[in-house]
Amino acid sequence: MNTLIGLIIIAIGSLGQSSSYVPIKKVKQWSWESFWLVQGIFAWLVFPLLGALLAIPAGSNLFQLLSSGGALPSMAYGVLWGVGGLTFGLSMRYLGVALGQSIALGTCAGFGTLFPAIFSGKDLFHGEGLMLLIGVCITLAGIAVIGYAGSLRSKNMTEEEKKAAVKDFACLRYPESSRFFNWSKPFIQIETSRGCFNSCKFCVSGNDCQKIVNVPLDILRTRLNIVRDKGIKEVRILDRTFNANPARAIELLNLFEEFSHSIQFHLEIHPSFLTEALRDKLNAIPAGLLHVEAGIQSLDETVINFSGRKGSAQNSLDGLKFLVSTKNFVVHADLIAGLPHYTYNQLFHDLYILIGTGPDEIQLETLKVLPGTDMRENAMKYKIAYSPEPPYEILCGDGINETELVRIALLSKVIDVWYNNKRWQKLIQALVIEDKMFIETFLSYVEKNSSFTKSISLESGGLLLYEFCERHCEKWLNEVSESWIKAGLSLNKKPGKRVQKWNSERDLNIINPLYRPDCRNHSYFYLDNGSKLTWFEFENTNRGAPPIKSDISYK
């Protein structure tokens, strides 16, 4: 009879254990801490107390039992149970479910059965003790087999099966709700969707076109409210392509506008897929709300098609021109050197077109042959050699050699120092439009006359550009000087020495459009450009600062 009662108690306990997590389905939006607190109150306080009250012998009470000497051992066993629960969770983390469960269950089953027998003095090698030992061994063997089977299943799962492990991405608990979330960074990253319609061979998401799963807007609004309340000013949207679904992109932009006075959003847009409705929305977006990365990669149709990227090069260029024309947000365009069939000369041609288009920033990077991508798996087929160490940069490829890649790495720094700096950008753009070979000629000059082992200062960059123009294009020297002065750089260096100081008493025959007789603490300089004069007004009390005004007059 006692055996039957024991089995019934075990069955009830098993039922309770197996069903304890069922309520999770009903409280998906709760934070983990809230759910665990409610469960802990009932599982570790309310129900144990009820169980203890039901088990009290007739004529006794809890306080009498507490003073009988069994309280301290019970508390000690409770502490050990808590430690066991903690280490069980850690075993799942570091060993995986299959191996962790096998070791944990095997240990509990084996020691939990044998220790009581040993402590009671039972002989484990004869009679009932031997049967007990054999039963434990059979149980452990069964658990080992099940664990091994689970491990094999995990290893043999296809990529699709592994991805299916998270079936409801949209309802996953978001990281900002955790009290352990790191709020010390000046920005945070958010996925508004997961999946990608592209099949880019250089991207880890490109092996298969995944169905895109969107996070509901109300959840995103809640998350952004938390971000705003924490004082974070920048949110980087991690979606592979923000405008994969143009209608959804418009909904997100409407949501972002609710935070236009407190957060700037960085996102990637595929410029080939800008519908008229999306263009209208982007045209009306508040200034400063967005920082848009336009994924160009290449303007060579053959390269785009071979890389598996959807959209055409011409449509991408047209989309980029539109984005630049809006003037409502920063536009960042990128090129990837080393893509199959992307030659050194074609890359320079594409760079020339991009500079002429005029995005705020251009990022030129070399191909990263990442694990899990088609280009990594078929590197020999595509004639790609790459570094085995992170970040797995291409060393040479079909269409480009090692020497050319070294020059492209230097070219990337040149673009960053001169084009991506607003003080030189318009000048560089004008130089490139006039001379298609300017970038290559200037690159060779920088290669011979400068070192990029350390970051180059604004002044050093200006001097290098000025000296280049002295040797190769003298007619642009005044433009370099004008940019130099507007940047607030020294008038005692070569570019600054081209200006002349205007004196109200001496230069009566030169009309100064900026002159104000009541501003005695102001100085005036002009740059003679032949048919016109470029004027600059400085405040004497603020040395080293840019001019407070500039203007043009004609002779």
C-alpha positions in Angstrom: 0.0 0.0 0.0 2.8 2.4 0.9 4.4 1.7 -2.5 1.2 2.6 -4.3 0.8 5.8 -2.3 4.5 6.7 -3.2 3.9 6.1 -6.9 0.7 8.3 -6.8 2.7 11.1 -5.1 5.4 10.8 -7.7 2.8 10.9 -10.5 1.2 14.0 -9.0 4.7 15.6 -8.7 5.6 14.7 -12.3 2.3 16.2 -13.6 3.0 19.4 -11.7 6.5 19.6 -13.0 5.6 19.0 -16.6 2.7 21.5 -16.6 4.5 24.3 -14.6 5.4 26.2 -17.7 2.1 26.0 -19.5 1.1 29.5 -18.3 4.0 31.0 -20.3 1.7 30.8 -23.4 -0.8 33.1 -21.7 1.7 35.8 -20.5 4.0 36.2 -23.6 4.2 40.0 -23.1 5.4 39.7 -19.4 9.0 40.3 -18.7 11.0 37.2 -17.5 11.4 38.7 -14.1 7.7 39.2 -13.6 6.8 35.7 -14.7 9.5 34.1 -12.6 8.5 36.1 -9.5 4.8 35.1 -9.7 5.8 31.4 -10.3 8.3 31.5 -7.4 5.7 32.9 -5.0 3.3 30.1 -5.7 5.8 27.3 -6.4 8.1 28.0 -3.5 6.0 29.7 -0.9 2.2 29.2 -1.2 2.0 25.5 -2.3 4.8 24.2 0.0 3.0 25.9 2.9 -0.3 24.3 1.9 1.4 21.0 1.6 3.1 21.3 5.0 -0.3 22.2 6.6 -2.0 19.3 5.0 0.8 16.9 6.2 0.7 18.0 9.9 -0.3 15.1 12.2 -3.5 15.6 14.1 -3.1 17.6 17.3 0.1 19.3 16.1 1.0 22.6 14.4 3.9 24.0 12.4 5.5 25.7 15.3 5.6 22.5 17.3 7.2 20.7 14.4 9.7 23.6 13.9 11.0 23.2 17.4 11.3 19.4 17.1 14.8 19.7 15.5 14.1 19.1 11.8 13.9 22.7 10.7 17.6 23.4 10.1 18.2 20.3 8.0 15.2 21.2 5.9 16.5 24.7 5.3 19.9 23.3 4.5 18.4 20.9 1.9 16.4 23.8 0.5 19.6 25.8 0.0 21.2 22.8 -1.7 18.1 22.4 -3.9 18.5 26.1 -5.0 22.2 25.6 -5.8 21.2 22.5 -7.8 18.7 24.5 -9.7 21.3 27.2 -10.5 23.9 24.7 -11.7 21.3 22.8 -13.7 20.6 26.0 -15.6 24.3 26.6 -16.2 24.7 23.1 -17.5 22.0 23.8 -20.1 23.9 26.9 -21.1 27.3 25.4 -21.4 26.6 21.8 -22.4 23.4 22.1 -24.4 20.0 20.6 -23.7 20.8 17.0 -24.8 24.1 16.6 -22.9 23.1 18.8 -20.0 19.8 17.0 -19.4 21.5 13.6 -19.6 24.2 14.4 -17.1 21.8 16.2 -14.7 19.1 13.6 -14.8 21.6 10.7 -14.6 23.4 12.3 -11.6 20.1 12.9 -9.8 18.7 9.4 -10.6 21.9 7.6 -9.6 23.0 9.4 -6.5 19.4 10.0 -5.3 18.7 6.3 -5.4 22.0 5.0 -4.1 22.8 7.4 -1.3 19.8 6.6 0.9 20.6 2.9 0.5 24.3 3.5 1.4 23.4 5.6 4.4 21.0 3.0 5.7 23.8 0.4 5.5 22.4 -1.7 2.7 24.8 -4.1 0.9 24.7 -3.1 -2.8 26.4 -6.3 -4.0 24.0 -8.9 -2.6 20.3 -9.5 -2.6 18.0 -6.4 -2.8 21.0 -4.1 -2.8 22.4 -5.7 -6.0 19.0 -5.5 -7.7 18.9 -1.8 -6.8 22.4 -1.3 -8.2 21.5 -3.1 -11.5 18.3 -1.0 -11.8 20.2 2.2 -11.4 22.8 1.1 -14.0 20.0 0.3 -16.5 18.4 3.7 -15.8 21.7 5.5 -16.4 22.3 3.5 -19.6 18.8 4.5 -20.9 19.4 8.2 -20.1 22.8 8.0 -21.8 21.3 6.5 -25.0 18.5 9.2 -25.0 21.1 12.0 -24.5 23.3 10.6 -27.3 20.3 10.4 -29.6 19.4 14.1 -28.8 23.0 15.1 -29.5 22.9 13.4 -32.9 19.6 15.0 -33.7 21.0 18.5 -33.0 24.1 17.8 -35.1 22.0 16.5 -38.0 19.5 19.3 -38.1 19.3 21.3 -41.4 19.7 25.0 -41.4 16.0 25.3 -42.1 15.2 23.2 -39.0 17.5 25.3 -36.8 15.9 28.5 -38.0 12.5 27.0 -37.3 13.5 26.6 -33.6 12.4 30.2 -33.1 9.0 30.0 -34.7 7.5 33.2 -33.3 10.3 35.8 -33.6 7.8 38.7 -33.3 6.8 37.6 -29.8 10.3 37.1 -28.4 11.0 39.1 -25.3 12.9 42.2 -26.3 16.3 42.9 -24.6 15.5 46.4 -23.5 13.0 45.0 -21.0 15.7 43.3 -19.0 17.3 44.9 -16.0 20.6 43.6 -17.2 20.5 45.5 -20.5 23.5 47.7 -21.1 22.4 51.3 -21.4 25.9 52.8 -21.3 26.3 53.0 -25.1 25.2 56.1 -27.0 23.1 54.0 -29.4 21.1 50.8 -29.4 20.2 48.3 -32.1 16.7 47.1 -32.9 15.3 44.5 -35.4 11.9 45.5 -36.7 11.9 42.4 -38.8 13.9 39.2 -39.4 14.6 37.6 -42.8 15.6 38.9 -46.2 14.2 38.7 -49.7 17.7 39.1 -51.2 20.0 36.2 -52.0 23.4 38.0 -51.9 26.2 35.4 -52.0 28.4 37.6 -49.8 25.9 37.8 -47.0 25.1 35.2 -44.2 21.4 35.7 -44.9 21.8 35.0 -48.7 21.9 31.2 -48.7 18.1 31.2 -48.9 15.5 33.8 -49.3 13.8 33.8 -45.9 10.3 34.7 -45.2 10.3 38.1 -43.5 8.7 38.2 -40.1 7.7 41.6 -38.7 7.6 42.8 -35.1 4.2 44.4 -34.4 4.2 48.2 -34.4 2.7 48.4 -30.9 5.7 46.4 -29.5 8.1 48.6 -31.4 6.4 51.7 -30.0 6.8 50.3 -26.5 10.5 49.6 -27.0 11.2 53.1 -28.5 9.4 54.7 -25.5 11.8 52.8 -23.2 14.7 54.0 -25.3 13.6 57.6 -25.3 13.1 57.5 -21.5 16.6 56.2 -21.1 18.0 59.3 -23.0 19.3 57.3 -26.0 19.5 59.6 -29.1 20.4 57.0 -31.8 18.7 53.8 -32.9 20.2 51.6 -35.5 17.7 49.4 -37.4 19.2 46.0 -38.1 16.8 44.9 -40.8 18.6 43.5 -43.8 16.6 45.7 -46.1 14.3 48.3 -44.5 12.1 48.7 -47.7 11.7 45.1 -48.6 8.0 45.8 -48.1 7.4 49.4 -49.1 4.1 49.6 -47.3 5.6 48.3 -44.1 8.5 50.8 -44.5 6.0 53.7 -44.7 4.3 52.4 -41.5 7.7 52.3 -39.7 8.5 55.9 -40.9 5.2 57.1 -39.5 6.2 55.4 -36.2 9.6 57.0 -36.2 8.1 60.4 -36.7 6.5 60.1 -33.3 10.1 60.3 -31.9 11.4 63.0 -34.3 12.5 65.4 -31.5 14.5 62.8 -29.5 15.8 59.9 -31.6 17.7 59.6 -34.9 17.2 56.3 -36.8 19.9 54.7 -38.9 18.6 52.2 -41.5 19.6 50.5 -44.8 17.5 51.2 -47.9 17.7 49.3 -51.1 17.7 52.2 -53.6 16.3 50.0 -56.4 13.0 49.5 -54.6 11.7 53.0 -53.9 8.0 53.1 -54.9 6.3 56.4 -55.5 4.4 56.2 -52.2 7.7 55.6 -50.3 9.4 58.5 -52.2 6.6 60.8 -51.2 7.0 59.7 -47.6 10.7 60.2 -47.6 10.3 63.6 -49.2 8.1 64.7 -46.3 10.2 63.2 -43.5 11.3 65.7 -40.8 14.9 66.9 -41.3 17.4 65.0 -39.2 15.2 62.1 -38.3 17.1 59.6 -40.5 20.6 58.5 -41.4 20.1 56.4 -44.6 22.6 53.8 -45.9 22.0 53.1 -49.6 23.3 49.7 -50.4 24.9 50.1 -53.8 27.8 47.5 -53.6 28.5 47.9 -57.4 27.2 49.8 -60.4 28.3 47.0 -62.7 25.2 44.9 -63.8 27.3 41.8 -64.3 28.7 42.0 -60.7 25.3 42.6 -59.2 23.7 39.7 -61.0 26.5 37.3 -60.2 26.4 38.3 -56.5 22.7 37.4 -56.3 21.6 40.9 -55.3 18.1 41.8 -56.5 17.5 45.0 -58.4 19.4 46.6 -61.2 22.5 48.9 -61.0 20.7 51.6 -63.0 17.6 51.5 -60.7 20.0 51.7 -57.7 21.7 54.7 -59.1 18.4 56.4 -59.8 17.2 55.7 -56.3 20.4 57.1 -54.8 20.0 60.3 -56.8 16.5 60.6 -55.4 17.7 60.1 -51.8 20.5 62.7 -52.2 18.0 65.2 -53.7 15.7 65.1 -50.6 18.2 67.0 -48.4 16.2 65.8 -45.4 18.7 63.2 -44.1 22.2 62.0 -44.3 22.8 59.6 -47.2 25.6 57.0 -47.0 26.5 54.9 -50.1 28.8 51.9 -50.2 30.9 50.0 -52.6 32.4 46.5 -52.0 35.8 45.9 -53.7 36.6 42.2 -54.4 33.2 41.0 -55.5 33.6 38.4 -58.3 34.1 40.1 -61.8 34.5 43.5 -60.1 37.6 44.9 -61.7 39.9 47.7 -60.3 39.0 50.0 -63.3 35.3 49.4 -62.9 35.5 50.3 -59.2 37.1 53.6 -60.0 34.5 54.3 -62.7 31.7 53.6 -60.1 33.4 55.8 -57.5 33.6 58.6 -60.0 29.8 58.3 -60.6 29.0 58.1 -56.9 31.1 61.3 -56.1 29.3 63.1 -58.9 26.0 62.0 -57.5 27.0 63.6 -54.1 25.9 61.4 -51.2 27.0 62.7 -47.8 29.3 59.8 -47.2 30.9 57.1 -49.3 32.1 53.9 -47.7 34.5 51.8 -49.8 35.3 48.5 -48.2 36.8 45.2 -49.3 34.8 42.0 -49.4 34.6 39.9 -46.2 34.4 36.2 -47.0 32.3 35.3 -44.0 31.6 31.8 -42.8 28.2 30.5 -43.8 28.1 32.5 -47.0 27.9 31.1 -50.5 31.2 32.9 -51.4 33.0 31.2 -48.5 31.6 27.8 -49.4 32.5 28.2 -53.1 35.6 30.3 -52.7 37.7 28.1 -55.0 35.0 28.1 -57.7 34.8 31.9 -57.6 38.7 32.1 -57.5 38.7 34.0 -54.2 41.6 33.8 -51.7 40.8 35.2 -48.3 42.4 35.5 -44.8 41.5 32.6 -42.5 41.4 35.1 -39.6 38.6 37.6 -38.8 37.4 39.7 -40.5 38.2 37.2 -43.3 39.1 39.9 -45.9 39.7 39.0 -49.5 43.4 38.7 -50.5 42.8 38.4 -54.3 40.0 37.4 -56.5 38.6 37.1 -60.0 39.0 40.5 -61.5 41.3 42.0 -58.9 44.8 41.2 -57.6 46.6 41.7 -54.3 48.4 44.9 -55.4 45.1 46.5 -56.5 43.5 45.6 -53.2 46.3 47.3 -51.3 45.7 50.5 -53.3 42.0 50.2 -52.7 42.6 50.0 -48.9 44.5 53.3 -49.2 41.8 54.7 -51.5 39.2 54.0 -48.8 41.2 56.2 -46.4 41.6 58.9 -49.0 37.8 59.0 -49.5 37.2 59.1 -45.8 39.7 61.9 -45.1 38.8 64.2 -48.0 35.4 63.4 -49.5 33.6 62.4 -46.3 34.8 65.6 -44.6 32.3 68.4 -45.3 35.1 71.0 -45.4 36.6 69.4 -48.5 33.6 67.5 -50.0 32.3 70.1 -52.5 35.9 70.8 -53.7 36.7 67.1 -54.2 33.4 66.7 -56.1 34.2 69.6 -58.4 37.7 68.3 -59.0 36.4 64.8 -59.9 33.7 66.1 -62.2 36.3 68.1 -64.1 38.9 65.3 -64.3 37.9 61.7 -64.2 41.5 60.8 -63.4 41.7 63.1 -60.4 41.1 60.4 -57.8 43.7 58.0 -59.2 46.3 60.8 -59.7 45.7 62.2 -56.2 45.8 58.6 -54.8 49.3 58.1 -56.3 50.4 61.5 -54.9 49.2 60.6 -51.4 50.9 57.2 -51.7 54.2 58.8 -52.3 54.0 61.9 -50.0 52.1 60.8 -47.0 51.6 58.0 -44.4 48.3 56.7 -43.1 49.9 54.8 -40.3 48.2 57.4 -38.0 45.1 59.4 -38.5 45.7 62.5 -40.6 44.6 65.9 -39.2 42.3 68.4 -40.9 45.3 70.8 -41.4 47.6 68.1 -42.7 44.9 66.9 -45.2 44.4 70.5 -46.4 48.2 71.0 -46.9 48.5 67.8 -48.8 45.6 68.7 -51.1 47.0 72.3 -51.6 50.5 70.9 -52.5 48.9 68.5 -55.0 47.1 71.3 -56.7 50.3 73.4 -56.9 51.8 70.6 -59.0 48.9 69.3 -61.0 46.0 71.8 -61.2 47.0 75.4 -60.2 43.7 76.9 -61.2 42.1 75.2 -58.2 44.4 76.7 -55.6 42.0 79.5 -54.7 39.2 77.0 -54.1 41.5 75.0 -51.8 42.4 78.2 -49.9 38.7 79.2 -49.6 37.9 75.7 -48.1 40.9 76.1 -45.9 39.8 79.4 -44.5 36.2 78.4 -44.1 37.5 75.5 -42.0 39.1 77.9 -39.6 42.6 76.9 -40.3 45.7 79.1 -39.9 46.2 82.1 -42.2 49.9 81.7 -41.7 50.2 78.4 -43.6 50.5 78.3 -47.4 46.8 78.0 -48.3 45.9 80.8 -45.9 48.6 83.2 -47.2 46.7 83.6 -50.5 44.2 85.9 -48.8 44.8 89.7 -48.4 43.7 91.8 -45.4 41.3 94.6 -46.3 41.8 98.0 -44.6 39.0 100.5 -44.6 41.3 103.5 -44.9 43.8 102.1 -47.4 41.5 100.0 -49.7 38.9 102.7 -50.5 38.7 101.5 -54.1 37.8 98.0 -53.1 34.1 97.6 -52.1 33.7 95.3 -49.1 30.2 93.8 -49.0 30.7 92.7 -45.4 32.1 95.9 -43.9 30.2 97.3 -40.9 31.8 100.5 -39.4 30.3 99.7 -35.9 32.1 96.4 -35.7 35.6 97.6 -34.8 36.7 94.2 -33.4 36.2 92.5 -36.8 38.8 91.9 -39.4 38.2 91.4 -43.2 40.1 89.4 -45.7 39.5 88.7 -49.4 40.7 86.1 -51.9 41.3 87.4 -55.4 39.8 85.0 -58.0 40.4 87.2 -61.0 36.9 88.4 -61.9 35.6 88.1 -58.4 36.6 88.6 -54.8 35.7 86.1 -52.0 35.3 87.9 -48.7 35.7 86.6 -45.1 34.8 88.4 -41.9 36.5 87.3 -38.6 35.9 88.2 -35.0 39.3 89.3 -33.5 38.4 88.1 -30.0 37.9 84.5 -31.3 41.3 83.5 -32.7 41.5 80.2 -34.6 37.7 80.2 -35.3 36.2 80.0 -38.8 35.0 83.2 -40.4 31.6 84.4 -39.1 30.5 85.5 -42.6 31.6 85.1 -46.2 30.4 86.8 -49.4 31.4 87.4 -53.0 31.8 90.6 -55.0 32.7 91.2 -58.6 35.2 93.5 -60.0 
